[in-house]
Amino acid sequence: MKRPEPIDKEIILDNTKYIESQTDKKGIIIECNDYFAEISGYSKDELLGQPHSIVRHPDMPRIAFKLLWDRIQNGKNLTAVIKNLAKDGRYYWVFTHFEIIRDINTKEIKGYRAYRKAVSKHIADILLPLYKKLVEVEKDGGMEASEKYLNDFLAQKGDDITIDNLMEEIHRFY
Ligand SMILES: Cc1cc2nc3c(=O)[nH]c(=O)nc-3n(C[C@H](O)[C@H](O)[C@H](O)COP(=O)(O)O)c2cc1C
């Protein structure tokens, strides 16, 4: 499928609704709710069976998804702020909570589920410059360089600041 051409127009989300999806272990969408289809602009038929990167926005650094996958593949839940790309090229920011789905008997990871809700403009405004910088750093130095940049950025914020408590902090201000 051809990637949509991003346009600088935001889709404003209804903050009483969640965008939900479920994937297999590889990130292929196997279930989603109507609101996901409505906001992304894809029909459910177009979404199911596709990799979740179908809504990936080029403003998102690769390191963000590396951290995400490192976490969830290790069975840890996570919250992340993501800028997504709709079919018509518009964007929408989401506060995303990831959960692990395990086989009831073997306890092995079967897949993942994500619940997303609207992000206040204030938060998107804080994160966009960081994400843009990471994308830029990645263009020259790859993900090793962006990982280092992110770690330095967090270290500057304080001794014990990790990506998790940065997200918690953001959540508190939300
Ligand atoms: C449950 C789940 C939900 C995801 N939701 C999104 C999402 O909303 N937007 C996004 O860009 N990537 C999402 N991803 C990550 C994608 O699988 C993918 O790693 C990312 O889009 C980067 O694409 P790439 O790995 O092909 O570079 C999700 C992954 C999982 C497992």
The ligand as an SDF file (V2000), in Angstrom:
LIG
                    3D

 31 33  0  0  0  0  0  0  0  0999 V2000
   -0.2210   -3.2200   20.0200 C   0  0  0  0  0  0  0  0  0  0  0  0
    0.6790   -2.3350   19.1860 C   0  0  0  0  0  0  0  0  0  0  0  0
    0.2240   -1.0810   18.8250 C   0  0  0  0  0  0  0  0  0  0  0  0
    1.0140   -0.2270   18.0580 C   0  0  0  0  0  0  0  0  0  0  0  0
    0.5300    1.0090   17.7490 N   0  0  0  0  0  0  0  0  0  0  0  0
    1.2570    1.8200   16.9570 C   0  0  0  0  0  0  0  0  0  0  0  0
    0.7430    3.0780   16.5620 C   0  0  0  0  0  0  0  0  0  0  0  0
   -0.3510    3.5110   16.9520 O   0  0  0  0  0  0  0  0  0  0  0  0
    1.5080    3.8400   15.7430 N   0  0  0  0  0  0  0  0  0  0  0  0
    2.7400    3.4350   15.2900 C   0  0  0  0  0  0  0  0  0  0  0  0
    3.3630    4.1760   14.5270 O   0  0  0  0  0  0  0  0  0  0  0  0
    3.2570    2.2450   15.6580 N   0  0  0  0  0  0  0  0  0  0  0  0
    2.5430    1.4430   16.4890 C   0  0  0  0  0  0  0  0  0  0  0  0
    3.0770    0.2310   16.8610 N   0  0  0  0  0  0  0  0  0  0  0  0
    4.4730   -0.0870   16.4830 C   0  0  0  0  0  0  0  0  0  0  0  0
    4.5820   -0.6930   15.1100 C   0  0  0  0  0  0  0  0  0  0  0  0
    4.4350   -2.0870   15.2300 O   0  0  0  0  0  0  0  0  0  0  0  0
    5.9500   -0.3880   14.4480 C   0  0  0  0  0  0  0  0  0  0  0  0
    7.0080   -0.8850   15.2400 O   0  0  0  0  0  0  0  0  0  0  0  0
    6.1620    1.1030   14.2430 C   0  0  0  0  0  0  0  0  0  0  0  0
    5.0990    1.6840   13.5380 O   0  0  0  0  0  0  0  0  0  0  0  0
    7.4730    1.4020   13.4820 C   0  0  0  0  0  0  0  0  0  0  0  0
    7.4540    0.8190   12.2510 O   0  0  0  0  0  0  0  0  0  0  0  0
    8.7110   -0.0150   11.7650 P   0  0  0  0  0  0  0  0  0  0  0  0
    8.9910   -0.9610   12.9060 O   0  0  0  0  0  0  0  0  0  0  0  0
    8.2600   -0.6660   10.5090 O   0  0  0  0  0  0  0  0  0  0  0  0
    9.7870    1.0010   11.5780 O   0  0  0  0  0  0  0  0  0  0  0  0
    2.3000   -0.6420   17.6380 C   0  0  0  0  0  0  0  0  0  0  0  0
    2.7540   -1.9110   17.9950 C   0  0  0  0  0  0  0  0  0  0  0  0
    1.9620   -2.7510   18.7790 C   0  0  0  0  0  0  0  0  0  0  0  0
    2.4830   -4.1030   19.1650 C   0  0  0  0  0  0  0  0  0  0  0  0
  1  2  1  0
  2  3  1  0
  2 30  2  0
  3  4  2  0
  4  5  1  0
  4 28  1  0
  5  6  2  0
  6  7  1  0
  6 13  1  0
  7  8  2  0
  7  9  1  0
  9 10  1  0
 10 11  2  0
 10 12  1  0
 12 13  2  0
 13 14  1  0
 14 15  1  0
 14 28  1  0
 15 16  1  0
 16 17  1  0
 16 18  1  0
 18 19  1  0
 18 20  1  0
 20 21  1  0
 20 22  1  0
 22 23  1  0
 23 24  1  0
 24 25  2  0
 24 26  1  0
 24 27  1  0
 28 29  2  0
 29 30  1  0
 30 31  1  0
M  END
$$$$
